[in-house]
Amino acid sequence: MNYVQPRLDRTDDPAYRARDWQVGSGMIESTAKQLVGLRLKGPGMHWSEAGALAVTALRAQDLNGRWHQLWNTLTLNA
Protein backbone atom coordinates (compact mmCIF):
# COMPACT_ATOMS: atom_id res chain seq x y z
CA MET A 1 0.00 0.00 0.00
CA ASN A 2 2.85 2.38 0.73
CA TYR A 3 4.00 1.99 -2.87
CA VAL A 4 0.62 1.93 -4.64
CA GLN A 5 -1.30 4.62 -2.77
CA PRO A 6 0.90 7.60 -3.77
CA ARG A 7 0.83 6.43 -7.40
CA LEU A 8 -2.90 5.97 -7.93
CA ASP A 9 -3.00 8.97 -10.26
CA ARG A 10 -0.78 6.98 -12.64
CA THR A 11 -3.29 4.15 -12.94
CA ASP A 12 -6.34 5.85 -14.46
CA ASP A 13 -6.85 3.16 -17.10
CA PRO A 14 -10.28 4.38 -18.28
CA ALA A 15 -8.87 7.85 -18.98
CA TYR A 16 -5.84 6.36 -20.73
CA ARG A 17 -8.02 4.13 -22.90
CA ALA A 18 -10.21 7.13 -23.78
CA ARG A 19 -7.06 8.75 -25.19
CA ASP A 20 -6.08 5.52 -27.02
CA TRP A 21 -3.04 5.12 -24.80
CA GLN A 22 -1.63 1.65 -24.12
CA VAL A 23 -2.25 0.35 -20.62
CA GLY A 24 -0.86 -3.17 -20.92
CA SER A 25 2.71 -4.39 -20.82
CA GLY A 26 2.60 -6.15 -24.20
CA MET A 27 4.11 -3.25 -26.14
CA ILE A 28 7.01 -2.95 -23.69
CA GLU A 29 7.58 -6.69 -23.66
CA SER A 30 7.65 -6.75 -27.46
CA THR A 31 10.10 -3.86 -27.54
CA ALA A 32 12.36 -5.64 -25.06
CA LYS A 33 12.26 -8.75 -27.23
CA GLN A 34 13.16 -6.76 -30.36
CA LEU A 35 15.69 -4.50 -28.70
CA VAL A 36 17.49 -6.98 -26.51
CA GLY A 37 16.50 -10.53 -27.24
CA LEU A 38 16.87 -10.66 -31.00
CA ARG A 39 20.05 -8.59 -31.10
CA LEU A 40 21.94 -9.84 -28.07
CA LYS A 41 20.87 -13.47 -27.73
CA GLY A 42 21.77 -14.83 -31.14
CA PRO A 43 23.63 -18.12 -31.56
CA GLY A 44 27.23 -17.85 -30.41
CA MET A 45 26.90 -14.26 -29.17
CA HIS A 46 28.69 -13.26 -26.01
CA TRP A 47 28.66 -9.67 -24.77
CA SER A 48 30.35 -7.72 -22.02
CA GLU A 49 28.01 -5.46 -20.07
CA ALA A 50 29.48 -2.36 -21.73
CA GLY A 51 29.18 -3.91 -25.18
CA ALA A 52 25.59 -5.00 -24.59
CA LEU A 53 24.63 -1.52 -23.39
CA ALA A 54 26.27 0.09 -26.42
CA VAL A 55 24.62 -2.25 -28.92
CA THR A 56 21.25 -1.85 -27.21
CA ALA A 57 21.52 1.94 -27.39
CA LEU A 58 22.38 1.75 -31.09
CA ARG A 59 19.53 -0.66 -31.75
CA ALA A 60 17.09 1.70 -30.01
CA GLN A 61 18.20 4.53 -32.29
CA ASP A 62 17.65 2.32 -35.33
CA LEU A 63 14.19 1.17 -34.21
CA ASN A 64 13.21 4.80 -33.58
CA GLY A 65 14.28 5.82 -37.08
CA ARG A 66 17.08 7.99 -35.76
CA TRP A 67 20.08 6.02 -37.02
CA HIS A 68 21.25 8.59 -39.57
CA GLN A 69 20.78 11.47 -37.14
CA LEU A 70 22.88 9.62 -34.58
CA TRP A 71 25.54 8.60 -37.07
CA ASN A 72 25.92 12.16 -38.38
CA THR A 73 26.59 13.48 -34.87
CA LEU A 74 28.65 10.56 -33.57
CA THR A 75 32.15 11.30 -32.35
CA LEU A 76 34.52 8.52 -31.39
CA ASN A 77 37.17 8.79 -28.72
CA ALA A 78 40.69 8.32 -30.01
N, C-alpha and C positions, 0 to 999 in steps of 0.2 A: 504494500500500500504506500509505503514511503516513496517508492519509485514512481508508481503509476499516478497517484493523486496529483502531483504537481504538473503532470504532463497530459492531463485529460483534454486540454485544448488542442492537442496534436492528434487526437483520435476522433475527429468529427467526420466519420465515414459518410454519412448521408450528404453532408455539405461537399465533401470531396467528390463523391459520385455525381452530384448535381453539376459540378464543374468539369466532368469527364476526366478527373484525375485518377490515377491508379492507386488502389488501396491494398492490393495484395503484394506478396513478395515474389511472385513469379517473374516479373520483369527484372528484378535485381538478381534473382537466381540465374536467369538466362544470361544476363550480362556477365556475371561471374564465370559462367561456363565458357562463354565466348572469349572473354578477356584473359582468363587465367587457364582454365582447363585445356582448351584446345591448343593454346600457344605454348604452355609450359609443361604439359604432361604428355608430350608425344613420345613415341618409342625411342629409347636410347637417350633421351634428354636428361641432363643433369645441370642444375643451376645453383650458383651461389645465391645468397640472399640479395646481395647488391645487383647481381645480374638479373635476377627474377624481377626485382623492383624496376630496373631500367627498362626491360623488355615489356613489362606490363604498362608502364607509363607511355611507351611508344605505341603499343597496341591500342591504348585508349585514345590517343591522338588520331590514329588511323580510323578507328570505328566512329569517331566523332567528325570525320571529314576534315580534319585539321592538319593532316600530314604535311602538305606542302607549306602551310603557314609555319609550322614548327621547323621544318627542314630549312626554310629560308632564313630563319632567325637563330639557328643552332650554331653555337660556338663550342669548339672542343678544346679542352685543356691540353697544352703541349706536354 
